[in-house]
Amino acid sequence: MMPTERDDTAVLLINLGTPKEPNTFEVKKYLREFLMDKNVIRLPRIIWLPILFGIILNTRPKKSAELYKKIWTKDGSPLLVHTVKQAKLLQSYLNTKKSQKFFVDFAMRYGTPSIESKLLSLCLNGYKKIIIIPMFPQYSTTTTKSIEEKINTVISQNNILSNVQIKIIRDFFQEDLYIQSSAEIIKAFQKKNGPCQKLLFSFHGIPKSYLDKNEPYKKQCIITANQIAKYLNLEKNSYEIVFQSRFGLSEWIKPYLSDRLKELPTEGIKDIQVFCPGFVSDCLETLEEINEESKELFLISNGEKFEYIPCINEHETFIKALENIVRNNS
């Protein structure tokens, strides 16, 4: 029996993903799926798979599980908690106007809930129009393209989805309210905690070899940071753009956050704040890598004050940005 068609639109927010639990077994399962993605690791499989299964999956899960335990909440991982809240808030914002009804849900590229399970669920509930928002403001082959390819695979393997209109939002790195929400978070933080000598905009890095005509990521990161700085009326020498989370031995896009944390104190900059515009939800990379590991590195490098500014998470202006994106594409 075919599902009853609905006139309203479904919205699916898709983030990276998270282990189900902060233990070695679940982290290993999550990392296996993540690191098997050819958009994430482009090495030939004959080279990469022995490294992945012979070394990484036998060493990294235990270490990562310990880090996840440090940030885990009673409701689960912070990324999951924030994504759930974002979806609920967006639905409430969209449905304040009775002329159009929306249903908002979420999925993860890796782990659960999976993209396939959510697309099939929406289809079986009668939705014939689905707007998908990858929760990555800046487009990258390692994130948004991976999501696009996964969606295409799911559609090709499930005939029931062939008549569903699916629209994927490519990016929103210049969305006015996204820029504004980032600036408002920074402004409110500095009003409460005071200014700093230098503000660092830290984005997730990618291998330098990935930068080609189809990879606008670094350019979009720079545009985002400069627009936030412009909104805040920052002088050019009062902020920097850096890249974090380098993995492996190959060269990644620079400047590396880790390098600048060691160099800044030698330049007389000993009071910094770090904000991560590319992460719309606090997660392991912000709460642990930035707020703990990067802070420690800066302080042992003779820095004196390091403050992490939280992500936009459920900030009202950011939810309005998502609302605008949906309304402009429905």
C-alpha positions as CSV (number, residue, x, y, z in Angstrom):
1,M,0.0,0.0,0.0
2,M,1.4,3.4,-1.0
3,P,1.6,6.1,1.6
4,T,-0.9,9.0,1.5
5,E,0.7,12.0,-0.1
6,R,1.2,15.1,2.0
7,D,1.2,18.8,0.9
8,D,3.7,19.8,3.6
9,T,7.4,19.8,3.3
10,A,10.0,17.8,5.2
11,V,13.3,19.3,6.2
12,L,16.2,17.1,7.1
13,L,19.2,18.5,8.9
14,I,22.3,16.3,8.4
15,N,25.4,16.6,10.5
16,L,28.6,14.5,10.6
17,G,27.7,12.0,13.3
18,T,28.7,10.6,16.6
19,P,29.3,7.3,18.3
20,K,26.2,5.9,20.2
21,E,28.2,5.6,23.4
22,P,31.7,6.7,24.6
23,N,33.2,3.3,24.6
24,T,35.8,1.6,22.4
25,F,33.4,-0.7,20.6
26,E,31.0,2.1,19.5
27,V,33.8,4.5,18.7
28,K,35.5,1.9,16.5
29,K,32.3,1.2,14.6
30,Y,31.8,4.9,14.0
31,L,35.4,5.6,13.0
32,R,35.3,2.6,10.6
33,E,32.4,4.0,8.7
34,F,33.8,7.5,8.7
35,L,37.3,6.6,7.6
36,M,36.1,4.2,4.9
37,D,34.5,7.2,3.1
38,K,36.5,7.9,-0.1
39,N,35.7,11.5,0.1
40,V,37.4,11.7,3.5
41,I,40.4,9.6,2.7
42,R,41.5,9.6,-0.9
43,L,44.4,7.3,-0.7
44,P,44.2,4.2,-2.9
45,R,42.4,1.5,-1.0
46,I,45.3,-0.9,-1.4
47,I,47.4,1.5,0.7
48,W,44.7,2.9,3.0
49,L,42.9,-0.3,4.1
50,P,45.9,-2.0,5.7
51,I,46.6,1.2,7.6
52,L,43.0,1.6,8.7
53,F,42.4,-2.0,9.8
54,G,45.9,-2.8,10.8
55,I,46.8,0.3,12.8
56,I,44.2,3.0,13.3
57,L,41.2,0.9,14.2
58,N,43.4,-1.0,16.7
59,T,44.8,2.1,18.4
60,R,42.6,5.2,18.0
61,P,39.2,4.0,19.2
62,K,40.3,3.5,22.8
63,K,41.9,7.0,22.9
64,S,39.0,8.6,21.2
65,A,36.5,6.9,23.6
66,E,38.3,8.5,26.6
67,L,38.0,11.9,25.0
68,Y,34.3,11.4,24.2
69,K,33.7,10.4,27.9
70,K,35.1,13.8,29.0
71,I,32.4,15.7,27.0
72,W,29.5,13.2,27.1
73,T,26.3,14.5,28.7
74,K,23.4,12.7,30.3
75,D,21.5,13.1,27.0
76,G,24.3,11.8,24.8
77,S,27.0,13.4,22.8
78,P,26.9,17.2,22.6
79,L,26.6,17.2,18.8
80,L,23.5,14.9,19.0
81,V,22.0,17.0,21.8
82,H,22.4,20.3,19.9
83,T,21.2,18.8,16.6
84,V,18.0,17.5,18.2
85,K,17.4,21.0,19.7
86,Q,18.1,22.7,16.4
87,A,15.6,20.5,14.6
88,K,12.9,21.1,17.2
89,L,13.4,24.9,17.3
90,L,13.5,25.1,13.5
91,Q,10.2,23.3,13.2
92,S,8.6,25.7,15.8
93,Y,9.9,28.7,13.8
94,L,8.7,27.4,10.5
95,N,5.2,26.5,11.7
96,T,4.4,29.9,13.3
97,K,2.9,30.8,10.0
98,K,-0.2,28.7,9.3
99,S,0.0,29.1,5.5
100,Q,2.6,26.3,5.2
101,K,3.4,23.3,7.3
102,F,6.8,21.8,7.8
103,F,8.2,18.8,9.5
104,V,11.8,18.9,10.6
105,D,14.0,15.9,11.3
106,F,17.7,15.1,11.4
107,A,20.2,12.4,10.3
108,M,23.9,11.8,10.6
109,R,26.2,11.0,7.7
110,Y,28.0,8.4,9.9
111,G,26.4,6.4,12.7
112,T,22.7,6.8,13.6
113,P,20.1,7.9,12.7
114,S,21.3,7.2,9.2
115,I,20.4,9.2,6.1
116,E,18.8,6.1,4.5
117,S,16.5,5.4,7.5
118,K,15.3,9.0,7.7
119,L,14.7,9.4,4.0
120,L,12.7,6.2,3.9
121,S,10.8,7.2,7.0
122,L,9.8,10.5,5.5
123,C,8.8,8.9,2.2
124,L,6.7,6.3,4.0
125,N,5.0,9.1,5.9
126,G,3.9,10.6,2.6
127,Y,6.3,13.5,2.2
128,K,7.0,14.2,-1.5
129,K,9.2,17.2,-1.0
130,I,12.3,17.1,1.2
131,I,14.7,19.9,1.7
132,I,18.1,18.7,3.0
133,I,20.5,21.0,4.9
134,P,24.0,19.7,5.4
135,M,25.0,21.4,8.6
136,F,28.3,22.6,7.1
137,P,28.2,26.3,6.2
138,Q,31.2,25.9,3.9
139,Y,31.1,23.4,1.1
140,S,33.7,20.6,1.1
141,T,34.0,17.3,-0.8
142,T,34.8,15.8,2.6
143,T,31.4,16.8,4.1
144,T,28.6,18.1,1.8
145,K,29.7,16.2,-1.3
146,S,29.9,13.0,0.8
147,I,26.3,13.6,1.9
148,E,25.2,14.3,-1.7
149,E,26.7,11.0,-2.8
150,K,25.2,9.1,0.0
151,I,21.8,10.5,-0.8
152,N,22.2,9.6,-4.5
153,T,23.2,6.0,-3.5
154,V,20.1,5.7,-1.2
155,I,17.8,6.9,-4.0
156,S,19.3,4.5,-6.5
157,Q,18.8,1.6,-4.1
158,N,15.2,2.5,-3.1
159,N,12.7,2.9,-5.9
160,I,10.2,4.3,-3.5
161,L,12.3,7.5,-3.4
162,S,12.3,8.0,-7.1
163,N,9.2,10.2,-7.1
164,V,10.3,12.3,-4.1
165,Q,11.5,15.8,-4.8
166,I,14.8,16.2,-2.9
167,K,16.6,19.5,-2.7
168,I,20.1,19.7,-1.1
169,I,21.4,23.0,0.1
170,R,24.9,23.3,-1.1
171,D,26.3,25.8,1.5
172,F,25.3,28.9,3.5
173,F,28.7,30.4,4.3
174,Q,27.4,33.9,3.3
175,E,23.9,33.6,4.7
176,D,23.4,37.0,6.5
177,L,21.8,35.6,9.6
178,Y,24.4,32.9,9.9
179,I,27.1,35.6,9.9
180,Q,25.1,37.7,12.3
181,S,24.5,34.9,14.7
182,S,28.2,34.2,14.8
183,A,29.0,37.8,15.4
184,E,26.3,38.0,18.1
185,I,27.8,35.0,20.0
186,I,31.3,36.6,19.9
187,K,30.0,40.0,20.9
188,A,28.0,38.6,23.9
189,F,30.9,36.5,25.0
190,Q,33.3,39.5,25.0
191,K,30.7,41.7,26.7
192,K,30.7,39.2,29.6
193,N,34.3,38.2,29.6
194,G,36.1,41.1,28.1
195,P,38.0,41.6,24.8
196,C,41.2,39.8,23.8
197,Q,44.4,40.8,22.0
198,K,43.6,38.5,19.1
199,L,40.6,36.6,18.0
200,L,41.2,33.3,16.1
201,F,38.6,32.0,13.7
202,S,39.4,28.2,13.6
203,F,38.0,26.0,10.9
204,H,38.4,22.3,10.4
205,G,41.3,21.6,8.1
206,I,41.5,19.4,5.0
207,P,44.5,18.0,3.1
208,K,46.1,20.6,0.8
209,S,45.9,18.1,-2.1
210,Y,42.1,18.3,-1.9
211,L,42.1,21.9,-3.0
212,D,41.1,21.9,-6.7
213,K,38.5,23.6,-8.9
214,N,35.7,21.5,-7.2
215,E,36.9,22.3,-3.6
216,P,36.0,25.9,-2.6
217,Y,36.3,25.2,1.1
218,K,39.3,27.4,2.0
219,K,38.0,30.4,0.0
220,Q,34.6,30.1,1.7
221,C,36.1,29.8,5.2
222,I,38.1,33.0,4.5
223,I,35.0,34.8,3.2
224,T,32.9,33.7,6.3
225,A,35.6,34.9,8.8
226,N,36.1,38.2,7.1
227,Q,32.3,38.9,7.0
228,I,32.0,38.1,10.7
229,A,35.0,40.4,11.4
230,K,33.3,43.1,9.3
231,Y,30.1,42.8,11.2
232,L,32.1,43.2,14.4
233,N,34.1,46.1,13.0
234,L,37.4,44.3,13.7
235,E,40.7,45.7,12.6
236,K,42.6,43.3,10.3
237,N,45.4,42.8,12.8
238,S,43.0,41.9,15.5
239,Y,42.0,38.5,14.1
240,E,43.4,35.5,12.2
241,I,42.1,32.6,10.3
242,V,43.5,29.2,11.2
243,F,42.8,25.5,10.5
244,Q,42.6,22.7,13.0
245,S,42.3,18.9,13.3
246,R,45.1,17.8,11.1
247,F,45.2,14.1,10.7
248,G,48.1,12.0,9.3
249,L,51.5,13.2,7.8
250,S,50.4,14.9,4.6
251,E,50.3,18.7,4.3
252,W,47.0,20.3,5.1
253,I,45.7,23.8,4.5
254,K,47.5,26.4,6.5
255,P,48.1,28.2,8.8
256,Y,47.8,25.4,11.3
257,L,46.1,26.4,14.6
258,S,48.8,24.4,16.5
259,D,51.6,26.4,14.9
260,R,50.0,29.7,15.6
261,L,49.3,28.8,19.2
262,K,53.0,28.3,19.7
263,E,54.1,31.4,17.7
264,L,51.7,34.0,19.0
265,P,53.3,34.4,22.5
266,T,56.6,35.0,20.8
267,E,54.9,37.9,18.9
268,G,53.6,39.4,22.1
269,I,50.1,38.0,21.8
270,K,49.4,36.3,25.1
271,D,45.6,36.8,25.4
272,I,43.5,35.1,22.7
273,Q,39.9,33.9,22.1
274,V,39.0,31.2,19.6
275,F,35.7,30.8,17.7
276,C,34.9,28.0,15.3
277,P,32.5,29.3,12.6
278,G,32.5,26.1,10.6
279,F,31.0,24.1,13.5
280,V,27.3,24.8,14.1
281,S,27.2,22.5,17.1
282,D,29.7,22.0,19.9
283,C,31.4,18.6,19.6
284,L,34.6,16.8,20.2
285,E,36.6,19.1,17.9
286,T,35.5,22.2,19.8
287,L,35.0,21.1,23.4
288,E,38.1,18.8,23.6
289,E,40.5,19.7,20.8
290,I,40.0,23.5,21.2
291,N,38.9,24.1,24.8
292,E,41.2,21.6,26.3
293,E,44.1,20.6,24.1
294,S,44.6,23.9,22.3
295,K,44.3,25.8,25.5
296,E,47.0,23.6,27.1
297,L,49.3,24.1,24.1
298,F,48.9,27.9,24.2
299,L,49.6,28.1,27.9
300,I,52.7,25.9,27.9
301,S,53.9,28.1,25.0
302,N,54.0,31.1,27.4
303,G,50.5,32.3,26.5
304,E,48.6,33.8,29.5
305,K,44.9,33.7,28.7
306,F,43.0,31.4,26.3
307,E,39.2,31.5,26.0
308,Y,37.0,29.3,23.8
309,I,33.8,30.9,22.5
310,P,31.0,28.4,22.1
311,C,29.5,27.5,18.8
312,I,26.2,29.0,17.5
313,N,24.3,25.9,18.6
314,E,20.7,26.9,19.2
315,H,21.3,30.7,19.0
316,E,18.0,32.3,18.0
317,T,19.5,34.2,15.0
318,F,21.0,31.0,13.7
319,I,17.7,29.2,13.8
320,K,16.3,32.1,11.9
321,A,19.0,31.7,9.3
322,L,17.9,28.0,8.9
323,E,14.3,29.2,8.6
324,N,15.3,31.7,5.9
325,I,17.1,28.9,4.0
326,V,14.1,26.6,4.1
327,R,11.6,29.3,3.1
328,N,13.8,30.5,0.2
329,N,14.0,27.0,-1.1
330,S,10.4,25.7,-0.6
